[in-house]
Amino acid sequence: MTSTELTGPLNEQAGARAPLPARRRFTSHALEILPGLALNSTIAGAAFALRLLPGMATFSPMILSIMIGIAYHNIVGTAAWAKAGVSFSLRRLLRLAIILLGLQLTSHQVVEIGGRGLGIIVTTVLATFVLTIWMGKLLGVEAKLTQLIAAGTSICGASAVIATNTVTDADDEDVAYAVACVTVFGSVAMFSYPLLPGLLHLDPHAFGLWSGASIHEIAQVVAVAFQDGQQAGEFGTIAKLSRVMLLAPMVIAIGVLAARGVKGGKSAGAPSARPPVPWFVLGFVALVGVNSIVTIPLEAKAWVVAATTFLLSVALAAMGLETSIGKLAAKGIRPALLGAFAFLFIATFSLTLIKWMG
């Protein structure tokens, strides 16, 4: 018997066993991320439970999740066994949640806003983002933190902040600070806007458009707009969702600018850490298209919305578990001033456009 004949069966057996190490690695990785993932999920669950308390329903579970995560990290401390699950939540789960956001939007909603309303929203988003970037440079705020505040204010609050950070790759403290800014000033809008329709002579249609075009979080828009009636509430929600559709092109644009910055800066010649067009944005756009063509049952859509919110809450809980209050405080007052400027600008600019365009 030749040596080949002797080794043949052995090679076949080795080939049959080859997948085992890969399966073991997968199992080992799953076991490694489960403890941290369970901790993040518990925090997200606690955030949902907190919203059942009186006065807490106006805060989104995403905001509450990052607050609980920050408190846990700075009081108890994030253990080493949770690190892998925290990292998994900040990357994989976050991108999946952003993709699923596409199922909450359709092209038909843009049509309902109309050309004039859509023009107001697009102009407001672009002007707010550009002016916030300019003001950030003027105040001396770090570029990445400035971009996060600009995106969160101009698009959709915490969701835009964490989506933008997939291409800016800022520190977790920057993300937490930006989320805090959109939370604080979104809350200011939530309590002040309902007092203004009569004073500003805004009918339900105009008030809904103003709320949707300028308030940070979807939950905050809903809480504000419906206080002026059903018509204002529905139009405000549609206006806000149309604004969220601008998340994809904005993240792509920031990614392209970031890639150019790497090539033209100190790291010239080094490959960019991320492609200019993040793959999850393409998934987001694809699901918007699917949702525009295919009629998804309301019950199924409700489950998708709940799952998406939960996944985003898990990601923000993980972000909180990596955020140091000491590092936040070290950033000083300037980023907060930038957040205040961005809020005041988007509120006054969008209102001016609505009044001017009738």
C-alpha positions as CSV (number, residue, x, y, z in Angstrom):
1,M,0.0,0.0,0.0
2,T,1.4,3.3,-1.0
3,S,1.9,6.3,1.4
4,T,-0.8,8.1,-0.5
5,E,-3.3,5.3,0.1
6,L,-2.3,5.3,3.8
7,T,-2.7,9.1,4.3
8,G,-5.9,9.4,2.1
9,P,-8.3,8.2,4.8
10,L,-6.5,10.3,7.4
11,N,-6.8,13.4,5.2
12,E,-10.5,12.7,4.7
13,Q,-11.0,12.4,8.4
14,A,-9.1,15.6,9.0
15,G,-11.2,17.3,6.4
16,A,-14.4,16.1,8.1
17,R,-13.2,17.5,11.4
18,A,-12.0,20.8,9.9
19,P,-15.3,22.7,10.6
20,L,-15.2,21.8,14.3
21,P,-12.6,24.5,15.3
22,A,-14.8,27.1,13.5
23,R,-17.9,25.9,15.4
24,R,-16.0,26.0,18.6
25,R,-14.8,29.5,17.9
26,F,-18.4,30.6,17.2
27,T,-19.7,28.9,20.4
28,S,-16.8,30.5,22.4
29,H,-17.5,33.9,21.0
30,A,-21.3,33.5,21.7
31,L,-20.6,32.5,25.3
32,E,-18.2,35.5,25.6
33,I,-20.7,38.1,24.5
34,L,-23.8,36.7,26.3
35,P,-23.0,38.1,29.8
36,G,-22.5,41.7,28.5
37,L,-25.5,41.4,26.1
38,A,-27.6,40.2,29.0
39,L,-26.5,43.2,31.1
40,N,-27.3,45.7,28.2
41,S,-30.7,44.0,27.7
42,T,-31.5,44.2,31.4
43,I,-30.7,48.0,31.4
44,A,-32.9,48.5,28.2
45,G,-35.7,46.5,29.9
46,A,-35.4,48.7,33.0
47,A,-35.7,51.8,30.7
48,F,-38.9,50.5,29.2
49,A,-40.2,49.8,32.7
50,L,-39.3,53.3,33.9
51,R,-41.5,54.8,31.2
52,L,-44.5,53.3,32.9
53,L,-44.0,55.7,35.8
54,P,-46.0,59.0,35.9
55,G,-44.2,61.7,33.9
56,M,-41.6,59.4,32.4
57,A,-43.4,58.4,29.2
58,T,-42.2,61.6,27.5
59,F,-38.6,60.3,27.6
60,S,-37.7,57.7,25.0
61,P,-36.3,54.3,26.3
62,M,-33.1,55.1,24.4
63,I,-32.4,58.2,26.5
64,L,-33.3,56.3,29.7
65,S,-31.0,53.4,28.7
66,I,-27.9,55.5,28.3
67,M,-28.7,57.4,31.6
68,I,-29.0,54.1,33.5
69,G,-25.9,52.7,31.7
70,I,-23.8,55.8,32.7
71,A,-25.1,55.6,36.3
72,Y,-24.2,51.9,36.5
73,H,-20.7,52.4,35.0
74,N,-19.8,55.3,37.3
75,I,-21.3,53.8,40.5
76,V,-20.8,50.1,40.2
77,G,-18.3,49.8,37.3
78,T,-18.5,47.8,34.1
79,A,-16.9,44.4,34.7
80,A,-14.4,42.9,32.3
81,W,-16.8,40.0,31.7
82,A,-19.3,42.4,30.1
83,K,-16.8,44.1,27.7
84,A,-17.3,41.7,24.7
85,G,-21.1,42.0,24.9
86,V,-20.9,45.8,25.2
87,S,-18.7,45.9,22.1
88,F,-21.0,43.6,20.2
89,S,-24.0,45.8,21.1
90,L,-22.3,48.9,20.0
91,R,-21.4,47.5,16.6
92,R,-23.6,44.6,15.3
93,L,-26.8,45.3,17.1
94,L,-26.6,49.1,16.5
95,R,-26.2,48.6,12.7
96,L,-29.1,46.1,12.6
97,A,-31.3,48.5,14.4
98,I,-30.5,51.4,12.0
99,I,-31.3,49.1,9.1
100,L,-34.7,48.2,10.7
101,L,-35.5,51.9,11.0
102,G,-36.1,51.8,7.3
103,L,-39.3,49.8,7.9
104,Q,-40.8,52.8,9.7
105,L,-40.6,55.1,6.6
106,T,-42.1,55.1,3.1
107,S,-41.8,57.3,0.1
108,H,-45.6,58.0,0.4
109,Q,-45.0,59.9,3.6
110,V,-42.8,62.3,1.8
111,V,-45.6,62.9,-0.8
112,E,-48.0,63.7,2.0
113,I,-45.7,66.5,3.2
114,G,-45.8,68.1,-0.2
115,G,-43.1,69.9,-2.1
116,R,-43.2,73.0,0.1
117,G,-43.1,71.1,3.4
118,L,-40.3,68.9,2.2
119,G,-38.4,71.9,1.0
120,I,-38.7,73.5,4.5
121,I,-37.5,70.3,6.1
122,V,-34.5,69.8,3.8
123,T,-33.5,73.4,4.0
124,T,-33.7,73.4,7.8
125,V,-31.7,70.2,8.1
126,L,-28.9,71.4,5.8
127,A,-28.8,74.9,7.3
128,T,-28.7,73.6,10.9
129,F,-26.0,71.1,10.2
130,V,-23.8,73.5,8.3
131,L,-24.3,76.3,10.9
132,T,-23.6,74.0,13.8
133,I,-20.4,72.8,12.2
134,W,-19.3,76.4,11.7
135,M,-20.3,77.4,15.2
136,G,-18.4,74.4,16.6
137,K,-15.2,75.6,15.0
138,L,-15.8,79.1,16.3
139,L,-16.3,77.8,19.9
140,G,-13.3,75.5,19.6
141,V,-15.4,72.3,20.1
142,E,-13.7,69.0,18.9
143,A,-14.7,68.2,15.3
144,K,-16.1,64.8,16.0
145,L,-18.3,66.0,18.9
146,T,-19.4,68.9,16.8
147,Q,-20.5,66.5,14.0
148,L,-22.5,64.4,16.5
149,I,-24.3,67.4,17.9
150,A,-25.0,68.7,14.5
151,A,-26.4,65.4,13.3
152,G,-28.5,64.8,16.4
153,T,-30.0,68.3,16.3
154,S,-30.7,68.4,12.6
155,I,-32.0,64.9,12.0
156,C,-33.4,62.7,14.7
157,G,-31.7,63.0,18.1
158,A,-30.0,60.0,19.7
159,S,-30.6,57.7,16.7
160,A,-28.8,60.2,14.4
161,V,-26.0,60.6,16.9
162,I,-25.2,56.9,17.2
163,A,-25.7,56.4,13.4
164,T,-23.3,59.2,12.6
165,N,-20.7,57.8,15.1
166,T,-20.4,54.7,12.9
167,V,-18.4,56.9,10.5
168,T,-17.0,59.5,12.8
169,D,-15.7,57.0,15.3
170,A,-15.8,59.4,18.2
171,D,-15.1,58.5,21.9
172,D,-18.1,57.2,23.9
173,E,-18.0,60.3,26.0
174,D,-18.5,62.4,22.9
175,V,-21.5,60.3,22.0
176,A,-22.9,60.5,25.5
177,Y,-22.4,64.3,25.5
178,A,-24.2,64.7,22.2
179,V,-27.1,62.5,23.3
180,A,-27.3,64.6,26.5
181,C,-27.5,67.8,24.4
182,V,-30.3,66.5,22.2
183,T,-32.1,65.2,25.3
184,V,-31.9,68.4,27.3
185,F,-32.9,70.7,24.5
186,G,-35.5,68.4,23.1
187,S,-37.0,68.3,26.6
188,V,-37.0,72.1,26.6
189,A,-38.9,72.1,23.3
190,M,-41.3,69.5,24.7
191,F,-42.4,71.7,27.5
192,S,-42.3,75.1,25.7
193,Y,-43.7,74.4,22.2
194,P,-47.3,73.5,23.4
195,L,-47.5,77.0,24.8
196,L,-46.7,78.8,21.5
197,P,-49.3,77.9,18.8
198,G,-51.7,80.7,19.8
199,L,-48.9,83.2,20.5
200,L,-47.3,82.6,17.1
201,H,-50.6,82.3,15.2
202,L,-49.9,78.7,14.0
203,D,-52.7,76.5,12.7
204,P,-52.5,72.7,13.4
205,H,-50.9,72.1,10.0
206,A,-48.2,74.7,10.6
207,F,-47.6,73.7,14.2
208,G,-47.3,70.1,13.2
209,L,-44.8,70.9,10.5
210,W,-42.8,73.1,12.9
211,S,-42.7,70.4,15.5
212,G,-41.6,67.7,13.1
213,A,-39.0,70.0,11.4
214,S,-37.3,71.2,14.5
215,I,-37.7,68.9,17.6
216,H,-35.0,66.3,18.1
217,E,-36.6,62.9,19.0
218,I,-39.6,61.2,17.3
219,A,-41.1,60.5,20.8
220,Q,-40.7,64.2,21.7
221,V,-42.4,65.3,18.4
222,V,-45.3,63.0,19.1
223,A,-45.7,64.2,22.7
224,V,-45.7,67.9,21.5
225,A,-47.7,67.8,18.3
226,F,-50.7,65.8,19.5
227,Q,-51.2,68.4,22.3
228,D,-52.5,70.7,19.5
229,G,-54.9,68.1,18.2
230,Q,-55.1,65.0,16.0
231,Q,-54.3,66.9,12.8
232,A,-51.3,68.5,14.2
233,G,-50.1,65.3,15.8
234,E,-50.4,63.2,12.6
235,F,-48.8,65.9,10.4
236,G,-46.0,66.4,12.9
237,T,-45.2,62.7,13.0
238,I,-45.1,62.5,9.2
239,A,-42.9,65.6,9.0
240,K,-40.5,64.1,11.5
241,L,-40.3,60.7,9.7
242,S,-39.6,62.6,6.4
243,R,-36.8,64.3,8.2
244,V,-35.5,60.9,9.4
245,M,-35.2,59.8,5.8
246,L,-32.3,62.3,5.4
247,L,-30.3,60.3,7.9
248,A,-28.9,58.0,5.1
249,P,-27.6,60.7,2.8
250,M,-26.1,62.6,5.8
251,V,-24.3,59.6,7.1
252,I,-22.9,58.9,3.6
253,A,-21.8,62.5,3.2
254,I,-20.0,62.5,6.6
255,G,-18.4,59.2,5.7
256,V,-17.1,60.6,2.5
257,L,-15.7,63.7,4.2
258,A,-14.1,61.5,6.9
259,A,-12.4,59.3,4.3
260,R,-11.0,62.4,2.5
261,G,-9.8,63.7,5.9
262,V,-7.9,60.5,6.5
263,K,-6.3,60.6,3.0
264,G,-5.5,64.3,3.2
265,G,-4.3,64.5,6.8
266,K,-1.5,63.0,8.8
267,S,-2.5,59.5,7.8
268,A,-2.1,60.2,4.1
269,G,-1.5,57.0,2.2
270,A,-3.0,54.9,4.9
271,P,-6.2,53.1,4.1
272,S,-9.4,54.5,5.5
273,A,-10.8,52.5,8.5
274,R,-14.3,52.5,7.0
275,P,-15.6,52.6,3.4
276,P,-17.1,56.0,2.5
277,V,-20.6,54.4,2.2
278,P,-21.4,52.3,5.3
279,W,-23.2,49.1,4.3
280,F,-25.9,49.5,7.0
281,V,-27.1,52.7,5.3
282,L,-27.7,50.8,2.1
283,G,-29.8,48.3,4.1
284,F,-31.7,51.2,5.6
285,V,-32.5,52.6,2.2
286,A,-33.4,49.2,0.8
287,L,-36.0,48.6,3.6
288,V,-37.5,52.1,3.0
289,G,-38.0,50.9,-0.6
290,V,-39.5,47.6,0.6
291,N,-41.8,49.4,3.0
292,S,-42.9,51.7,0.1
293,I,-43.8,48.8,-2.2
294,V,-45.0,46.0,0.1
295,T,-47.9,46.4,2.5
296,I,-46.7,45.2,5.9
297,P,-49.5,44.2,8.3
298,L,-50.0,46.7,11.1
299,E,-49.4,44.1,13.8
300,A,-46.2,43.0,12.3
301,K,-45.0,46.6,11.8
302,A,-45.8,47.3,15.5
303,W,-43.5,44.4,16.5
304,V,-40.8,45.7,14.2
305,V,-41.0,49.2,15.7
306,A,-40.8,47.8,19.2
307,A,-37.9,45.5,18.3
308,T,-36.0,48.4,16.6
309,T,-36.5,50.7,19.6
310,F,-35.3,47.9,22.0
311,L,-32.2,47.2,19.9
312,L,-31.3,50.9,19.8
313,S,-31.9,51.0,23.6
314,V,-29.6,48.1,24.1
315,A,-26.9,49.8,22.0
316,L,-27.2,53.0,24.0
317,A,-27.1,51.1,27.3
318,A,-23.8,49.7,26.1
319,M,-22.6,53.2,25.3
320,G,-23.5,54.3,28.8
321,L,-21.5,51.4,30.2
322,E,-18.4,52.8,28.6
323,T,-19.0,56.5,29.5
324,S,-17.1,58.2,32.3
325,I,-18.7,61.2,33.9
326,G,-15.3,62.6,34.7
327,K,-14.4,62.6,31.0
328,L,-17.7,64.2,30.2
329,A,-17.1,67.0,32.7
330,A,-13.6,67.6,31.3
331,K,-15.2,68.6,28.0
332,G,-16.4,71.8,29.7
333,I,-19.3,74.1,28.8
334,R,-18.5,74.9,25.1
335,P,-20.2,71.7,23.7
336,A,-23.4,72.6,25.8
337,L,-23.3,76.1,24.3
338,L,-23.1,74.6,20.9
339,G,-26.1,72.3,21.6
340,A,-28.1,75.4,22.8
341,F,-27.1,77.3,19.6
342,A,-28.1,74.4,17.4
343,F,-31.5,74.1,19.1
344,L,-32.3,77.8,19.0
345,F,-31.2,78.0,15.4
346,I,-33.3,75.0,14.1
347,A,-36.4,76.3,16.0
348,T,-36.2,79.9,14.8
349,F,-35.0,79.0,11.2
350,S,-37.8,76.5,10.6
351,L,-40.4,78.7,12.1
352,T,-39.3,81.6,9.8
353,L,-39.5,79.4,6.7
354,I,-43.0,78.2,7.7
355,K,-44.2,81.8,8.2
356,W,-42.5,83.1,5.1
357,M,-43.7,80.2,2.8
358,G,-47.2,80.3,4.3
